[in-house]
């Protein structure tokens, strides 16, 4: 019982710190894009940068090979084995950097007709070498649920990335700012991780003893590689069919919707995997934590999505006036995908944490087949009429298919009926949909106000109404969030039939 209480306290405290870090990171990313697109880079340059940037997370996953997840999930912590894992990762990073150096510039010139895209990838490849400095320390800190220190490192590192992106863009480096900024982030991450958890590899390589780590990691990383591939293949499809300028507009729509959803969901995802790994032998507590994480993700993602959906024209016009209203339709279509995407970030860490990465792989294979096929078909068939918006439509039609497969795999694995799961979480979206309806009414009533004032009014009303409904119908209140930040148990609501306090 004491152990369970301690884990719950660590989870609450971890969620609060990660929430703080993720919120700041999201704000900084938004400000960086706002400033860079507002002053120094046009939509065509943004599209050219996207031709390289979409591959960055795939390169990260290929280098990692799921070995960091294996260090977290495996029970064995022998230093010889962990050192061997390090050397395997280091070899992968070196090999991948060499491949990029030799082949990326020519390949990108042939495919995109922009050789600079290849050199951007080569520059980012140097990050793959440096990440070995913090690869093991960060994994060990996650295993120990030391999310306060990890969050502090992340905040400082992302402040560095923000300063780098904006500074290099202002200094005339153009699209190189999108590489140089992240390089500053990983530099600080490596230094911070070694300060908080000093670690040096031993000169050993025990391949046989690391086989279980490699086997688990390959299954987990295969899912992640496929995930980042199918979630980013829409970019080259847009570039191929509609050109760099259209890609710049499409990416803005994606950044307004699905990138914040990823950032918001990372609040839960960063702590979900190690938490599920610790609870994998206790099914009732595992299910309870899964439901709790799901409800939390729904609150944050749907609240953001409701504001942007209702006030889409205001958001785009106020923050990105150079783009006009061109991205609005794509933004609204992608918001329909956002809620399912937010849930899909919670489900794979559950399967991986309890030792079933192969089932995550099944889902990602389905998604990796369905989504790219829909991207291409929709661009080819609907493109002449809808332009780049046809790729956003492909998301809305194709992704629910993959999500249903994922949900069925998870509920089957933990023996939880789908209807029971829906019963426990449905209250959250209903509250926020009601708040969105009120917000829409406020928008209609304030059409005479300036755009910025109307956006503020809609935001305040949706957040306020949702907060009241969630507190009184779902037991989700600010007091519980404050308790999580302190690492103390949340306040217990009195029973409905309890007598009033004296």
Kinemage of the C-alpha trace (Angstrom):
@kinemage 1
@onewidth
@group {chain A} dominant
@subgroup {mainchain}
@vectorlist {calphas} color= white
{ca unk a 1} P 0.000 0.000 0.000
{ca unk a 2} L 2.811 2.393 0.891
{ca unk a 3} L 4.541 1.639 -2.408
{ca unk a 4} L 1.357 2.351 -4.356
{ca unk a 5} L 0.859 5.655 -2.543
{ca unk a 6} L 4.460 6.620 -3.245
{ca unk a 7} L 4.091 5.866 -6.963
{ca unk a 8} L 0.860 7.854 -7.118
{ca unk a 9} L 2.548 10.814 -5.421
{ca unk a 10} L 5.489 10.573 -7.851
{ca unk a 11} L 3.069 10.447 -10.782
{ca unk a 12} L 1.129 13.496 -9.571
{ca unk a 13} L 4.296 15.476 -8.942
{ca unk a 14} L 5.797 14.345 -12.251
{ca unk a 15} L 2.682 15.331 -14.180
{ca unk a 16} L 2.718 18.773 -12.621
{ca unk a 17} L 6.380 19.406 -13.456
{ca unk a 18} L 6.091 17.989 -16.957
{ca unk a 19} L 2.933 20.043 -17.438
{ca unk a 20} L 4.824 23.174 -16.450
{ca unk a 21} L 7.714 22.340 -18.785
{ca unk a 22} L 5.472 21.347 -21.695
{ca unk a 23} L 3.355 24.471 -21.339
{ca unk a 24} L 6.444 26.661 -21.463
{ca unk a 25} L 7.864 24.703 -24.412
{ca unk a 26} L 4.586 25.052 -26.283
{ca unk a 27} L 4.501 28.805 -25.663
{ca unk a 28} L 8.129 29.196 -26.754
{ca unk a 29} L 7.595 27.164 -29.945
{ca unk a 30} L 4.536 29.232 -30.802
{ca unk a 31} L 6.354 32.508 -30.170
{ca unk a 32} L 9.319 31.365 -32.261
{ca unk a 33} L 7.094 30.491 -35.230
{ca unk a 34} L 5.133 33.715 -34.753
{ca unk a 35} L 8.274 35.864 -34.835
{ca unk a 36} L 10.109 33.963 -37.568
{ca unk a 37} L 7.142 33.852 -39.955
{ca unk a 38} L 6.155 37.399 -39.068
{ca unk a 39} L 9.507 39.046 -39.759
{ca unk a 40} L 12.127 36.935 -41.497
{ca unk a 41} L 10.808 33.901 -43.428
{ca unk a 42} L 8.015 33.658 -46.001
{ca unk a 43} L 5.733 30.697 -46.605
{ca unk a 44} L 7.846 29.289 -49.456
{ca unk a 45} L 11.003 29.282 -47.326
{ca unk a 46} L 8.974 27.706 -44.519
{ca unk a 47} L 7.942 24.994 -46.959
{ca unk a 48} L 11.559 24.354 -47.995
{ca unk a 49} L 12.598 24.070 -44.329
{ca unk a 50} L 9.742 21.605 -43.770
{ca unk a 51} L 11.182 19.334 -46.464
{ca unk a 52} L 14.034 18.633 -44.036
{ca unk a 53} L 12.395 19.159 -40.636
{ca unk a 54} L 9.795 16.410 -41.127
{ca unk a 55} L 12.604 13.843 -41.151
{ca unk a 56} L 14.220 14.956 -37.870
{ca unk a 57} L 12.088 12.802 -35.503
{ca unk a 58} L 12.535 9.777 -37.778
{ca unk a 59} L 16.317 10.171 -37.601
{ca unk a 60} L 16.067 10.410 -33.811
{ca unk a 61} L 14.104 7.175 -33.604
{ca unk a 62} L 16.364 5.267 -35.989
{ca unk a 63} L 19.356 6.271 -33.887
{ca unk a 64} L 17.700 5.407 -30.574
{ca unk a 65} L 16.342 2.017 -31.741
{ca unk a 66} L 14.110 1.946 -28.653
{ca unk a 67} L 17.095 1.292 -26.405
{ca unk a 68} L 16.224 4.147 -24.040
{ca unk a 69} L 12.764 2.628 -23.576
{ca unk a 70} L 14.391 -0.745 -22.883
{ca unk a 71} L 16.589 0.777 -20.170
{ca unk a 72} L 13.455 2.171 -18.523
{ca unk a 73} L 11.312 -0.950 -18.882
{ca unk a 74} L 13.760 -3.776 -18.194
{ca unk a 75} L 14.230 -4.868 -14.569
{ca unk a 76} L 17.966 -5.402 -15.018
{ca unk a 77} L 20.216 -2.411 -14.259
{ca unk a 78} L 23.676 -4.023 -14.535
{ca unk a 79} L 26.175 -1.313 -15.503
{ca unk a 80} L 27.943 -3.578 -18.016
{ca unk a 81} L 24.668 -4.136 -19.846
{ca unk a 82} L 23.770 -0.437 -19.815
{ca unk a 83} L 27.257 0.435 -21.096
{ca unk a 84} L 26.818 -2.095 -23.889
{ca unk a 85} L 23.485 -0.468 -24.774
{ca unk a 86} L 25.295 2.879 -24.950
{ca unk a 87} L 27.916 1.592 -27.399
{ca unk a 88} L 25.249 0.087 -29.656
{ca unk a 89} L 23.473 3.438 -29.753
{ca unk a 90} L 26.723 5.295 -30.404
{ca unk a 91} L 27.504 3.012 -33.354
{ca unk a 92} L 24.045 3.596 -34.839
{ca unk a 93} L 24.438 7.364 -34.548
{ca unk a 94} L 27.833 7.298 -36.257
{ca unk a 95} L 26.583 5.095 -39.089
{ca unk a 96} L 23.525 7.243 -39.711
{ca unk a 97} L 25.567 10.458 -39.729
{ca unk a 98} L 27.908 8.944 -42.297
{ca unk a 99} L 24.969 7.941 -44.518
{ca unk a 100} L 23.547 11.471 -44.334
{ca unk a 101} L 26.897 13.060 -45.104
{ca unk a 102} L 27.424 10.913 -48.200
{ca unk a 103} L 23.909 10.733 -49.643
{ca unk a 104} L 21.528 13.403 -48.322
{ca unk a 105} L 22.520 16.468 -50.422
{ca unk a 106} L 22.356 14.667 -53.774
{ca unk a 107} L 19.180 12.765 -52.897
{ca unk a 108} L 17.340 15.901 -51.782
{ca unk a 109} L 18.429 17.799 -54.874
{ca unk a 110} L 17.020 15.004 -57.040
{ca unk a 111} L 13.711 14.659 -55.157
{ca unk a 112} L 12.991 18.233 -54.046
{ca unk a 113} L 15.216 20.237 -56.418
{ca unk a 114} L 16.623 21.919 -53.276
{ca unk a 115} L 20.136 20.739 -52.357
{ca unk a 116} L 20.072 22.834 -49.171
{ca unk a 117} L 17.527 20.398 -47.717
{ca unk a 118} L 20.192 17.691 -47.713
{ca unk a 119} L 22.721 19.918 -45.965
{ca unk a 120} L 20.129 20.742 -43.319
{ca unk a 121} L 19.824 17.004 -42.680
{ca unk a 122} L 23.612 16.625 -42.459
{ca unk a 123} L 23.778 19.436 -39.897
{ca unk a 124} L 21.031 17.809 -37.859
{ca unk a 125} L 22.928 14.520 -38.057
{ca unk a 126} L 25.593 15.984 -35.777
{ca unk a 127} L 22.899 16.141 -33.091
{ca unk a 128} L 22.547 12.356 -33.332
{ca unk a 129} L 26.176 11.999 -32.253
{ca unk a 130} L 25.860 14.441 -29.359
{ca unk a 131} L 22.687 12.889 -27.951
{ca unk a 132} L 24.774 9.958 -26.726
{ca unk a 133} L 25.998 12.305 -23.983
{ca unk a 134} L 22.535 12.330 -22.390
{ca unk a 135} L 20.911 9.188 -23.822
{ca unk a 136} L 21.560 6.931 -20.792
{ca unk a 137} L 21.353 9.552 -17.998
{ca unk a 138} L 17.924 10.725 -19.160
{ca unk a 139} L 16.639 7.143 -19.447
{ca unk a 140} L 17.857 6.344 -15.914
{ca unk a 141} L 16.242 9.508 -14.538
{ca unk a 142} L 12.938 8.602 -16.184
{ca unk a 143} L 13.204 5.127 -14.702
{ca unk a 144} L 13.596 6.735 -11.270
{ca unk a 145} L 10.652 9.117 -11.982
{ca unk a 146} L 12.909 12.158 -11.472
{ca unk a 147} L 10.688 14.377 -13.562
{ca unk a 148} L 11.350 17.597 -11.656
{ca unk a 149} L 15.019 17.624 -12.694
{ca unk a 150} L 14.167 16.467 -16.214
{ca unk a 151} L 11.624 19.267 -16.525
{ca unk a 152} L 14.094 21.907 -15.335
{ca unk a 153} L 16.639 20.669 -17.900
{ca unk a 154} L 13.978 20.719 -20.586
{ca unk a 155} L 12.906 24.271 -19.739
{ca unk a 156} L 16.467 25.618 -19.886
{ca unk a 157} L 17.204 23.671 -23.069
{ca unk a 158} L 14.105 24.939 -24.840
{ca unk a 159} L 14.790 28.507 -23.782
{ca unk a 160} L 18.126 28.022 -25.524
{ca unk a 161} L 16.403 26.644 -28.635
{ca unk a 162} L 13.994 29.583 -28.698
{ca unk a 163} L 16.838 32.091 -28.427
{ca unk a 164} L 18.757 30.221 -31.125
{ca unk a 165} L 15.879 30.002 -33.601
{ca unk a 166} L 14.863 33.628 -33.254
{ca unk a 167} L 18.432 34.907 -32.997
{ca unk a 168} L 19.718 33.069 -36.061
{ca unk a 169} L 16.633 34.001 -38.089
{ca unk a 170} L 17.044 37.662 -37.127
{ca unk a 171} L 20.748 37.489 -38.003
{ca unk a 172} L 19.928 36.463 -41.559
{ca unk a 173} L 20.557 32.699 -41.393
{ca unk a 174} L 17.120 32.021 -42.917
{ca unk a 175} L 15.903 28.430 -42.773
{ca unk a 176} L 19.117 27.337 -41.029
{ca unk a 177} L 17.543 28.718 -37.853
{ca unk a 178} L 15.321 25.616 -37.790
{ca unk a 179} L 18.429 23.430 -37.365
{ca unk a 180} L 20.748 25.645 -35.347
{ca unk a 181} L 18.094 26.257 -32.675
{ca unk a 182} L 17.547 22.545 -31.941
{ca unk a 183} L 21.314 21.985 -31.873
{ca unk a 184} L 21.514 24.512 -29.030
{ca unk a 185} L 18.752 22.630 -27.208
{ca unk a 186} L 20.506 19.277 -27.315
{ca unk a 187} L 23.802 20.858 -26.268
{ca unk a 188} L 22.198 22.171 -23.079
{ca unk a 189} L 20.299 18.903 -22.537
{ca unk a 190} L 23.536 16.930 -22.588
{ca unk a 191} L 25.234 19.236 -20.115
{ca unk a 192} L 22.223 19.307 -17.774
{ca unk a 193} L 21.726 15.528 -17.830
{ca unk a 194} L 25.345 14.872 -16.939
{ca unk a 195} L 25.153 17.387 -14.066
{ca unk a 196} L 21.981 15.827 -12.600
{ca unk a 197} L 22.924 12.191 -13.257
{ca unk a 198} L 26.643 11.827 -14.052
{ca unk a 199} L 27.288 8.672 -16.033
{ca unk a 200} L 30.208 7.323 -18.040
{ca unk a 201} L 30.154 4.148 -20.154
{ca unk a 202} L 32.454 1.277 -19.324
{ca unk a 203} L 34.693 -0.138 -22.063
{ca unk a 204} L 32.592 -3.289 -22.459
{ca unk a 205} L 30.352 -4.680 -25.167
{ca unk a 206} L 28.281 -7.686 -24.075
{ca unk a 207} L 26.001 -8.316 -27.006
{ca unk a 208} L 24.504 -11.533 -25.676
{ca unk a 209} L 23.510 -9.938 -22.365
{ca unk a 210} L 21.891 -6.978 -24.144
{ca unk a 211} L 19.789 -9.114 -26.461
{ca unk a 212} L 16.609 -8.669 -24.384
{ca unk a 213} L 17.117 -4.891 -24.428
{ca unk a 214} L 17.710 -4.922 -28.177
{ca unk a 215} L 14.711 -7.175 -28.867
{ca unk a 216} L 12.378 -5.015 -26.800
{ca unk a 217} L 13.867 -1.813 -28.199
{ca unk a 218} L 13.600 -2.886 -31.830
{ca unk a 219} L 9.907 -3.706 -31.391
{ca unk a 220} L 9.246 -0.419 -29.613
{ca unk a 221} L 11.338 1.661 -32.018
{ca unk a 222} L 9.809 0.035 -35.081
{ca unk a 223} L 6.464 1.372 -33.889
{ca unk a 224} L 7.930 4.816 -33.263
{ca unk a 225} L 9.714 4.938 -36.614
{ca unk a 226} L 6.539 3.982 -38.430
{ca unk a 227} L 4.579 6.465 -36.314
{ca unk a 228} L 6.796 9.418 -37.179
{ca unk a 229} L 6.894 8.274 -40.793
{ca unk a 230} L 3.161 8.088 -41.384
{ca unk a 231} L 2.456 11.241 -39.344
{ca unk a 232} L 4.958 13.212 -41.440
{ca unk a 233} L 4.559 11.751 -44.920
{ca unk a 234} L 1.818 14.260 -45.614
{ca unk a 235} L 4.559 16.906 -45.938
{ca unk a 236} L 6.384 15.374 -48.930
{ca unk a 237} L 3.014 14.557 -50.507
{ca unk a 238} L 1.966 18.218 -50.264
{ca unk a 239} L 5.381 19.319 -51.558
{ca unk a 240} L 5.195 16.948 -54.528
{ca unk a 241} L 1.640 17.772 -55.590
{ca unk a 242} L 1.289 21.426 -54.620
{ca unk a 243} L 4.784 22.950 -54.208
{ca unk a 244} L 6.850 24.616 -51.469
{ca unk a 245} L 4.538 27.605 -50.908
{ca unk a 246} L 1.497 25.359 -50.394
{ca unk a 247} L 3.593 23.195 -48.054
{ca unk a 248} L 4.385 26.299 -45.987
{ca unk a 249} L 0.666 27.069 -45.559
{ca unk a 250} L -0.196 23.424 -44.837
{ca unk a 251} L 2.535 23.151 -42.240
{ca unk a 252} L 1.225 26.250 -40.513
{ca unk a 253} L -2.196 24.589 -40.228
{ca unk a 254} L -0.523 21.448 -38.879
{ca unk a 255} L 1.538 23.496 -36.407
{ca unk a 256} L -1.561 25.289 -35.155
{ca unk a 257} L -3.421 22.025 -34.533
{ca unk a 258} L -1.517 18.754 -34.354
{ca unk a 259} L 1.841 20.018 -33.090
{ca unk a 260} L 0.270 21.628 -29.980
{ca unk a 261} L -1.686 18.414 -29.459
{ca unk a 262} L 1.595 16.506 -29.440
{ca unk a 263} L 3.152 18.975 -27.012
{ca unk a 264} L 0.123 18.899 -24.720
{ca unk a 265} L -0.038 15.104 -24.830
{ca unk a 266} L 3.645 14.841 -23.923
{ca unk a 267} L 2.666 16.041 -20.442
{ca unk a 268} L 1.137 12.601 -19.945
{ca unk a 269} L 3.231 10.551 -22.362
{ca unk a 270} L 6.569 11.428 -20.739
{ca unk a 271} L 5.429 9.910 -17.474
{ca unk a 272} L 2.970 7.295 -18.794
{ca unk a 273} L 5.487 4.705 -19.983
{ca unk a 274} L 7.548 4.410 -16.762
{ca unk a 275} L 4.353 4.550 -14.696
{ca unk a 276} L 2.656 1.761 -16.646
{ca unk a 277} L 5.879 -0.250 -16.451
{ca unk a 278} L 5.822 -0.017 -12.647
{ca unk a 279} L 2.119 -0.943 -12.460
{ca unk a 280} L 2.196 -3.740 -15.036
{ca unk a 281} L 1.643 -6.462 -12.424
{ca unk a 282} L -1.355 -4.714 -10.787
{ca unk a 283} L -4.223 -4.691 -13.284
{ca unk a 284} L -6.805 -2.665 -11.250
{ca unk a 285} L -4.320 0.146 -10.551
{ca unk a 286} L -3.070 -0.026 -14.149
{ca unk a 287} L -6.587 0.479 -15.519
{ca unk a 288} L -7.317 3.249 -13.033
{ca unk a 289} L -4.139 5.088 -14.033
{ca unk a 290} L -4.909 4.574 -17.726
{ca unk a 291} L -8.358 6.114 -17.314
{ca unk a 292} L -6.873 8.981 -15.293
{ca unk a 293} L -4.260 9.733 -17.962
{ca unk a 294} L -6.902 9.574 -20.699
{ca unk a 295} L -9.219 11.999 -18.925
{ca unk a 296} L -6.345 14.387 -18.296
{ca unk a 297} L -5.285 14.343 -21.941
{ca unk a 298} L -8.859 14.899 -23.087
{ca unk a 299} L -9.209 17.946 -20.827
{ca unk a 300} L -6.109 19.714 -22.104
{ca unk a 301} L -6.367 18.779 -25.788
{ca unk a 302} L -10.106 19.301 -26.176
{ca unk a 303} L -9.976 22.628 -24.358
{ca unk a 304} L -7.327 23.883 -26.763
{ca unk a 305} L -9.139 22.381 -29.767
{ca unk a 306} L -12.459 23.955 -28.768
{ca unk a 307} L -10.921 27.443 -28.578
{ca unk a 308} L -9.156 27.140 -31.938
{ca unk a 309} L -12.191 25.613 -33.672
{ca unk a 310} L -14.589 28.336 -32.532
{ca unk a 311} L -12.132 31.207 -33.031
{ca unk a 312} L -10.150 29.841 -35.993
{ca unk a 313} L -10.414 32.952 -38.165
{ca unk a 314} L -9.390 35.137 -35.245
{ca unk a 315} L -6.400 32.937 -34.342
{ca unk a 316} L -4.997 32.868 -37.884
{ca unk a 317} L -5.661 36.550 -38.611
{ca unk a 318} L -4.304 37.855 -35.298
{ca unk a 319} L -1.181 35.715 -35.120
{ca unk a 320} L -0.337 34.988 -38.774
{ca unk a 321} L -1.738 37.895 -40.828
{ca unk a 322} L 0.599 37.248 -43.810
{ca unk a 323} L -1.206 33.948 -44.473
{ca unk a 324} L -4.686 35.483 -44.649
{ca unk a 325} L -7.501 32.968 -44.129
{ca unk a 326} L -5.938 30.341 -46.411
{ca unk a 327} L -5.112 27.843 -43.606
{ca unk a 328} L -8.516 28.123 -41.851
{ca unk a 329} L -10.317 25.218 -43.549
{ca unk a 330} L -7.348 22.871 -43.070
{ca unk a 331} L -7.113 23.885 -39.406
{ca unk a 332} L -10.759 23.032 -38.781
{ca unk a 333} L -10.503 19.699 -40.587
{ca unk a 334} L -7.383 18.722 -38.637
{ca unk a 335} L -9.042 19.669 -35.336
{ca unk a 336} L -11.400 16.780 -35.959
{ca unk a 337} L -8.375 14.486 -35.865
{ca unk a 338} L -6.803 16.161 -32.829
{ca unk a 339} L -8.861 14.409 -30.145
{ca unk a 340} L -8.180 10.923 -31.495
{ca unk a 341} L -4.500 11.810 -31.904
{ca unk a 342} L -4.344 12.923 -28.270
{ca unk a 343} L -5.691 9.554 -27.119
{ca unk a 344} L -3.363 7.676 -29.442
{ca unk a 345} L -0.399 9.185 -27.585
{ca unk a 346} L -1.515 7.525 -24.319
{ca unk a 347} L -2.334 4.055 -25.634
{ca unk a 348} L 1.036 2.879 -27.064
{ca unk a 349} L 2.982 3.653 -23.830
{ca unk a 350} L 0.498 1.388 -22.044
{ca unk a 351} L 1.125 -1.521 -24.412
{ca unk a 352} L 4.890 -0.948 -24.309
{ca unk a 353} L 4.995 -0.467 -20.544
{ca unk a 354} L 3.292 -3.786 -19.803
{ca unk a 355} L 5.525 -5.643 -22.254
{ca unk a 356} L 3.504 -5.794 -25.500
{ca unk a 357} L 5.356 -3.554 -27.963
{ca unk a 358} L 4.456 -5.970 -30.761
{ca unk a 359} L 0.807 -4.915 -30.399
{ca unk a 360} L 1.794 -1.276 -30.717
{ca unk a 361} L 3.610 -2.346 -33.866
{ca unk a 362} L 0.395 -3.846 -35.279
{ca unk a 363} L -1.364 -0.502 -34.878
{ca unk a 364} L 1.471 1.476 -36.405
{ca unk a 365} L 1.681 -0.898 -39.378
{ca unk a 366} L -2.043 -0.385 -40.016
{ca unk a 367} L -1.662 3.395 -39.717
{ca unk a 368} L 1.513 3.405 -41.830
{ca unk a 369} L -0.371 1.638 -44.636
{ca unk a 370} L -3.710 3.456 -44.391
{ca unk a 371} L -2.606 7.071 -43.881
{ca unk a 372} L 0.028 7.427 -46.650
{ca unk a 373} L -2.339 5.686 -49.068
{ca unk a 374} L -5.075 8.157 -48.174
{ca unk a 375} L -2.645 11.100 -48.492
{ca unk a 376} L -1.693 10.147 -52.043
{ca unk a 377} L -5.184 9.130 -53.189
{ca unk a 378} L -6.790 12.236 -51.737
{ca unk a 379} L -4.143 14.556 -53.227
{ca unk a 380} L -4.576 12.908 -56.624
{ca unk a 381} L -8.387 12.742 -56.616
{ca unk a 382} L -9.413 15.761 -54.538
{ca unk a 383} L -6.327 17.893 -55.137
{ca unk a 384} L -7.575 19.554 -58.345
{ca unk a 385} L -10.601 20.873 -56.425
{ca unk a 386} L -9.382 21.364 -52.854
{ca unk a 387} L -5.626 21.828 -53.309
{ca unk a 388} L -3.462 21.046 -50.269
{ca unk a 389} L -6.622 20.851 -48.125
{ca unk a 390} L -7.203 17.438 -49.710
{ca unk a 391} L -4.366 16.050 -47.552
{ca unk a 392} L -6.044 17.385 -44.394
{ca unk a 393} L -9.237 15.628 -45.530
{ca unk a 394} L -7.230 12.404 -45.853
{ca unk a 395} L -6.274 12.716 -42.174
{ca unk a 396} L -9.925 13.063 -41.144
{ca unk a 397} L -11.038 10.044 -43.185
{ca unk a 398} L -8.118 7.684 -42.666
{ca unk a 399} L -6.989 8.175 -39.086
{ca unk a 400} L -10.178 6.937 -37.343
{ca unk a 401} L -9.575 3.539 -38.974
{ca unk a 402} L -6.158 3.202 -37.368
{ca unk a 403} L -7.399 4.541 -34.030
{ca unk a 404} L -10.145 1.923 -33.750
{ca unk a 405} L -7.535 -0.800 -34.254
{ca unk a 406} L -5.368 0.703 -31.495
{ca unk a 407} L -8.243 1.052 -29.027
{ca unk a 408} L -9.342 -2.548 -29.576
{ca unk a 409} L -5.773 -3.802 -29.058
{ca unk a 410} L -5.417 -1.924 -25.764
{ca unk a 411} L -8.786 -2.873 -24.298
{ca unk a 412} L -8.230 -6.519 -25.249
{ca unk a 413} L -4.746 -6.541 -23.710
{ca unk a 414} L -5.810 -5.152 -20.324
{ca unk a 415} L -9.207 -6.900 -20.387
{ca unk a 416} L -11.224 -3.688 -20.310
{ca unk a 417} L -14.516 -3.470 -22.168
{ca unk a 418} L -14.641 -0.645 -24.697
{ca unk a 419} L -18.036 0.566 -23.481
{ca unk a 420} L -16.817 0.599 -19.872
{ca unk a 421} L -13.801 2.663 -20.903
{ca unk a 422} L -15.989 5.103 -22.830
{ca unk a 423} L -18.382 5.373 -19.880
{ca unk a 424} L -15.537 6.461 -17.613
{ca unk a 425} L -14.140 9.140 -19.946
{ca unk a 426} L -17.127 10.444 -21.940
{ca unk a 427} L -18.022 13.102 -19.381
{ca unk a 428} L -14.926 15.151 -20.191
{ca unk a 429} L -15.622 15.690 -23.922
{ca unk a 430} L -19.293 16.374 -23.204
{ca unk a 431} L -18.352 19.172 -20.791
{ca unk a 432} L -15.966 20.772 -23.264
{ca unk a 433} L -18.380 20.457 -26.190
{ca unk a 434} L -20.956 22.300 -24.084
{ca unk a 435} L -18.378 24.995 -23.333
{ca unk a 436} L -17.559 25.263 -27.056
{ca unk a 437} L -21.251 25.782 -27.851
{ca unk a 438} L -21.384 28.656 -25.350
{ca unk a 439} L -18.178 30.056 -26.837
{ca unk a 440} L -19.722 29.995 -30.319
{ca unk a 441} L -22.661 31.986 -28.985
{ca unk a 442} L -20.283 34.551 -27.510
{ca unk a 443} L -18.473 34.809 -30.855
{ca unk a 444} L -21.722 35.578 -32.664
{ca unk a 445} L -22.655 38.133 -30.008
{ca unk a 446} L -19.307 39.945 -30.243
{ca unk a 447} L -18.871 40.184 -34.008
{ca unk a 448} L -18.632 43.982 -33.753
{ca unk a 449} L -15.568 43.794 -31.494
{ca unk a 450} L -11.973 43.857 -32.826
{ca unk a 451} L -10.535 40.443 -33.699
{ca unk a 452} L -8.168 40.282 -30.716
{ca unk a 453} L -10.906 41.251 -28.259
{ca unk a 454} L -13.257 38.657 -29.741
{ca unk a 455} L -10.565 35.978 -29.444
{ca unk a 456} L -9.970 36.860 -25.794
{ca unk a 457} L -13.702 36.821 -25.049
{ca unk a 458} L -14.203 33.403 -26.660
{ca unk a 459} L -11.165 31.955 -24.874
{ca unk a 460} L -12.209 33.235 -21.445
{ca unk a 461} L -15.763 31.955 -21.827
{ca unk a 462} L -14.788 28.489 -23.074
{ca unk a 463} L -12.145 28.018 -20.370
{ca unk a 464} L -14.462 29.347 -17.661
{ca unk a 465} L -17.511 27.289 -18.621
{ca unk a 466} L -15.426 24.140 -19.138
{ca unk a 467} L -13.692 24.661 -15.782
{ca unk a 468} L -16.981 24.931 -13.927
{ca unk a 469} L -18.514 21.905 -15.665
{ca unk a 470} L -15.418 19.753 -15.191
{ca unk a 471} L -15.121 20.686 -11.512
{ca unk a 472} L -18.755 20.016 -10.657
{ca unk a 473} L -19.446 16.989 -12.855
{ca unk a 474} L -16.045 15.287 -13.237
{ca unk a 475} L -14.204 16.215 -10.026
{ca unk a 476} L -11.435 17.903 -12.016
{ca unk a 477} L -10.558 21.139 -10.236
{ca unk a 478} L -7.614 23.539 -9.843
{ca unk a 479} L -7.213 22.354 -6.252
{ca unk a 480} L -6.256 18.928 -7.523
{ca unk a 481} L -3.700 20.436 -9.888
{ca unk a 482} L -2.134 22.431 -7.021
{ca unk a 483} L -1.992 19.280 -4.910
{ca unk a 484} L -0.195 17.464 -7.728
{ca unk a 485} L 2.407 20.221 -7.963
{ca unk a 486} L 3.120 19.854 -4.243
{ca unk a 487} L 3.157 16.065 -4.517
{ca unk a 488} L 0.386 15.745 -1.908
{ca unk a 489} L -2.817 13.720 -2.207
{ca unk a 490} L -5.584 15.688 -3.918
{ca unk a 491} L -8.480 16.927 -1.784
{ca unk a 492} L -11.323 14.469 -1.430
{ca unk a 493} L -14.733 15.738 -2.445
{ca unk a 494} L -17.383 15.093 0.223
{ca unk a 495} L -20.162 12.617 -0.575
{ca unk a 496} L -23.285 14.113 -2.056
{ca unk a 497} L -25.320 13.185 1.027
{ca unk a 498} L -22.781 14.485 3.542
{ca unk a 499} L -24.133 17.056 6.061
{ca unk a 500} L -22.937 20.638 5.611
{ca unk a 501} L -19.868 21.687 7.545
{ca unk a 502} L -20.517 23.524 10.756
